[in-house]
Amino acid sequence: MTLEAQACLITDVQAILRQARDERDTDKLRKGNELMLSAAFMRLPLDAQTDCRALYRDAFVACSGALVP
């Protein structure tokens, strides 16, 4: 996977998860999860994976209703 492709994947995952978090959109949360389960995501540097997982956690909390606006 090229560096450019890695950057695009990270950007896509981050954008989807931010939308899921901000809009409390469970469909986008699922889409972000699907991307994070891909083989391409697993080949990303561990720091990038960790950052995306933290963002997923925040989006999950928002979508589950644990946050008050």
GROMACS elastic network, one bead per residue, 0.5 to 0.9 nm:
[ bonds ]
;  ai    aj funct       b0    kb
    1     4     6  0.81598   500
    1     5     6  0.61605   500
    1     6     6  0.65989   500
    1    40     6  0.76416   500
    1    43     6  0.82192   500
    1    44     6  0.89057   500
    2     5     6  0.51355   500
    2     6     6  0.62724   500
    2     7     6  0.86373   500
    3     6     6  0.50539   500
    3     7     6  0.61743   500
    3     8     6  0.86507   500
    4     7     6  0.50869   500
    4     8     6  0.62175   500
    4     9     6  0.86915   500
    5     8     6  0.50621   500
    5     9     6  0.62040   500
    5    10     6  0.86482   500
    6     9     6  0.51725   500
    6    10     6  0.62158   500
    6    11     6  0.85587   500
    6    40     6  0.80374   500
    6    41     6  0.81332   500
    6    43     6  0.87179   500
    6    44     6  0.66297   500
    7    10     6  0.51798   500
    7    11     6  0.60792   500
    7    12     6  0.85437   500
    8    11     6  0.50727   500
    8    12     6  0.60370   500
    8    13     6  0.85891   500
    9    12     6  0.50646   500
    9    13     6  0.61293   500
    9    14     6  0.84965   500
    9    35     6  0.82395   500
    9    40     6  0.81888   500
    9    41     6  0.73980   500
    9    44     6  0.89471   500
   10    13     6  0.52327   500
   10    14     6  0.60690   500
   10    15     6  0.85175   500
   10    41     6  0.80718   500
   10    44     6  0.83858   500
   10    48     6  0.71721   500
   10    49     6  0.83737   500
   10    52     6  0.76359   500
   11    14     6  0.51513   500
   11    15     6  0.60181   500
   11    16     6  0.85660   500
   12    15     6  0.52039   500
   12    16     6  0.61480   500
   12    17     6  0.85306   500
   12    32     6  0.84146   500
   12    35     6  0.87171   500
   13    16     6  0.53030   500
   13    17     6  0.60883   500
   13    18     6  0.85031   500
   13    31     6  0.85394   500
   13    32     6  0.56171   500
   13    33     6  0.85202   500
   13    35     6  0.67059   500
   13    36     6  0.74388   500
   13    52     6  0.70538   500
   14    17     6  0.52092   500
   14    18     6  0.59954   500
   14    19     6  0.85436   500
   14    32     6  0.80753   500
   14    51     6  0.88024   500
   14    52     6  0.63763   500
   14    55     6  0.72334   500
   14    56     6  0.85436   500
   15    18     6  0.51826   500
   15    19     6  0.62159   500
   15    20     6  0.85877   500
   15    32     6  0.88862   500
   16    19     6  0.51645   500
   16    20     6  0.61273   500
   16    21     6  0.86312   500
   16    28     6  0.59332   500
   16    29     6  0.72703   500
   16    31     6  0.74246   500
   16    32     6  0.59080   500
   17    21     6  0.60548   500
   17    22     6  0.84776   500
   17    28     6  0.67319   500
   17    29     6  0.60428   500
   17    31     6  0.84484   500
   17    32     6  0.58278   500
   17    33     6  0.86449   500
   17    52     6  0.81659   500
   17    55     6  0.64544   500
   17    56     6  0.60174   500
   17    58     6  0.85677   500
   17    59     6  0.61070   500
   17    60     6  0.89222   500
   18    21     6  0.50392   500
   18    22     6  0.59607   500
   18    23     6  0.82664   500
   18    55     6  0.72404   500
   18    56     6  0.83899   500
   18    58     6  0.87559   500
   18    59     6  0.69288   500
   19    22     6  0.51123   500
   19    23     6  0.56378   500
   19    24     6  0.75540   500
   19    25     6  0.72088   500
   19    28     6  0.70870   500
   19    29     6  0.84085   500
   19    59     6  0.83211   500
   20    23     6  0.53953   500
   20    24     6  0.51077   500
   20    26     6  0.64213   500
   20    27     6  0.76456   500
   20    28     6  0.51069   500
   20    29     6  0.52547   500
   20    30     6  0.88598   500
   20    32     6  0.83928   500
   20    56     6  0.87327   500
   20    59     6  0.57415   500
   20    60     6  0.81366   500
   20    62     6  0.80482   500
   20    63     6  0.72302   500
   21    24     6  0.50729   500
   21    25     6  0.69477   500
   21    26     6  0.87976   500
   21    28     6  0.87929   500
   21    29     6  0.78262   500
   21    55     6  0.82945   500
   21    56     6  0.81968   500
   21    58     6  0.65906   500
   21    60     6  0.71671   500
   21    61     6  0.79799   500
   21    62     6  0.54694   500
   21    63     6  0.65572   500
   22    25     6  0.78828   500
   22    59     6  0.76573   500
   22    62     6  0.76503   500
   22    63     6  0.89072   500
   23    26     6  0.88547   500
   23    62     6  0.85575   500
   23    63     6  0.82447   500
   24    28     6  0.85829   500
   24    29     6  0.83392   500
   24    59     6  0.72518   500
   24    60     6  0.84447   500
   24    62     6  0.57690   500
   24    64     6  0.80781   500
   24    65     6  0.81749   500
   25    28     6  0.55091   500
   25    29     6  0.63745   500
   25    30     6  0.88954   500
   25    59     6  0.86023   500
   25    62     6  0.87848   500
   25    63     6  0.63303   500
   26    30     6  0.61477   500
   26    31     6  0.85674   500
   26    59     6  0.87529   500
   26    60     6  0.81572   500
   26    63     6  0.60401   500
   26    64     6  0.85233   500
   27    30     6  0.51266   500
   27    31     6  0.62686   500
   27    32     6  0.86687   500
   28    32     6  0.60786   500
   28    33     6  0.84635   500
   29    32     6  0.51309   500
   29    33     6  0.61931   500
   29    34     6  0.86958   500
   29    56     6  0.74584   500
   29    59     6  0.68098   500
   29    60     6  0.69983   500
   29    63     6  0.78803   500
   30    34     6  0.61702   500
   30    35     6  0.86926   500
   31    34     6  0.50556   500
   31    35     6  0.63367   500
   31    36     6  0.86386   500
   32    35     6  0.51615   500
   32    36     6  0.62086   500
   32    37     6  0.87287   500
   32    56     6  0.75414   500
   33    37     6  0.62419   500
   33    38     6  0.88671   500
   33    56     6  0.76101   500
   34    37     6  0.51444   500
   34    38     6  0.65687   500
   35    38     6  0.53218   500
   35    39     6  0.87667   500
   35    40     6  0.83546   500
   35    41     6  0.68040   500
   36    39     6  0.83061   500
   36    40     6  0.83865   500
   36    41     6  0.54932   500
   36    42     6  0.73962   500
   36    49     6  0.81055   500
   36    52     6  0.80819   500
   36    53     6  0.82006   500
   37    40     6  0.84449   500
   37    41     6  0.67411   500
   37    42     6  0.72705   500
   38    41     6  0.53100   500
   38    42     6  0.65282   500
   38    43     6  0.89657   500
   39    42     6  0.50738   500
   39    43     6  0.64827   500
   40    43     6  0.52391   500
   40    44     6  0.68399   500
   41    44     6  0.53219   500
   41    45     6  0.87578   500
   41    49     6  0.72792   500
   42    45     6  0.81253   500
   42    46     6  0.83886   500
   42    49     6  0.75293   500
   43    46     6  0.83788   500
   43    49     6  0.89688   500
   44    47     6  0.82646   500
   44    48     6  0.65009   500
   44    49     6  0.64737   500
   45    48     6  0.54623   500
   45    49     6  0.64700   500
   45    50     6  0.88037   500
   46    50     6  0.60462   500
   46    51     6  0.85994   500
   47    50     6  0.50864   500
   47    51     6  0.62274   500
   47    52     6  0.86863   500
   48    51     6  0.51751   500
   48    52     6  0.62652   500
   48    53     6  0.86030   500
   49    52     6  0.51887   500
   49    53     6  0.61095   500
   49    54     6  0.86754   500
   50    53     6  0.50467   500
   50    54     6  0.62331   500
   50    55     6  0.86614   500
   51    54     6  0.52013   500
   51    55     6  0.63526   500
   51    56     6  0.86652   500
   52    55     6  0.50014   500
   52    56     6  0.60728   500
   52    57     6  0.85879   500
   53    57     6  0.61296   500
   53    58     6  0.86722   500
   54    57     6  0.50331   500
   54    58     6  0.63917   500
   54    59     6  0.86917   500
   55    58     6  0.51192   500
   55    59     6  0.61913   500
   55    60     6  0.85435   500
   56    59     6  0.50059   500
   56    60     6  0.59724   500
   56    61     6  0.85488   500
   57    60     6  0.50584   500
   57    61     6  0.62254   500
   57    62     6  0.86481   500
   58    61     6  0.51871   500
   58    62     6  0.62433   500
   58    63     6  0.86489   500
   59    62     6  0.50383   500
   59    63     6  0.60398   500
   59    64     6  0.84619   500
   60    63     6  0.51079   500
   60    64     6  0.59788   500
   60    65     6  0.87051   500
   60    66     6  0.89080   500
   61    64     6  0.51812   500
   61    65     6  0.65552   500
   61    66     6  0.55288   500
   61    67     6  0.67050   500
   62    65     6  0.54864   500
   62    66     6  0.59726   500
   62    67     6  0.54257   500
   62    68     6  0.83593   500
   63    66     6  0.75980   500
   63    67     6  0.83075   500
   64    67     6  0.80164   500
   65    68     6  0.73367   500
